[in-house]
């Protein structure tokens, strides 16, 4: 089954996977300066494209008034969500504000935007904005939302002990056309992250 890009959020761990039929020549790179920033972008051998949805930050950590939080998602919404958290917005409000402002992707498929937050207070939240709905759920168990087929948050069997396990488990999940993945997990007062770029 092809479900496109997806986010998995558990109370302690989150992961994001790029799955793509149209733009498989991508990878995730570490662009951290202050805080963690992981970016999806084209590989050196990727054909040129003017598609605005091919490159974006997929994971950021941010200092909030409550401590450090992590944001994961499938597009440019990751940055404003992180910025709102940094200003003290609760996760639900940060997700709602950014997702409503950017709305679904204006491509041929009206692709939903998906995102998750591991907040500093130990809570976790998952969200999507589609053509027909904005859905935001508190996470009590591992939960998946994808751009296609599974575009409403639903429980998902996901057992990852650390960030590397999370990235590998997302990459290896039984859905078609894996490209790359990232994982993040709580570690003390902060977060650990990992990248899985397949056979690169």
DAVENPE-V886536 format. One record per run of one state. SS is the DSSP state (2 for helix, 1 for strand, 0 for the rest). FROM is the first residue (numbers start at 1). LEN is the number of residues. If there is no record, write none. Layout:
ss: {SS/SS}
from: {FROM/FROM}
len: {LEN/LEN}
//
This chain:
ss: {0/1/0/1/0/1/0/1/0/1/0/1/0/2/0/2/0/1/0/1/0/1/0/1/0/1/0/2/0/1/0/1/0}
from: {1/6/10/13/20/26/31/37/43/56/65/67/74/77/87/91/103/113/119/124/131/133/139/143/147/154/156/163/173/178/188/190/197}
len: {5/4/3/7/6/5/6/6/13/9/2/7/3/10/4/12/10/6/5/7/2/6/4/4/7/2/7/10/5/10/2/7/4}
//
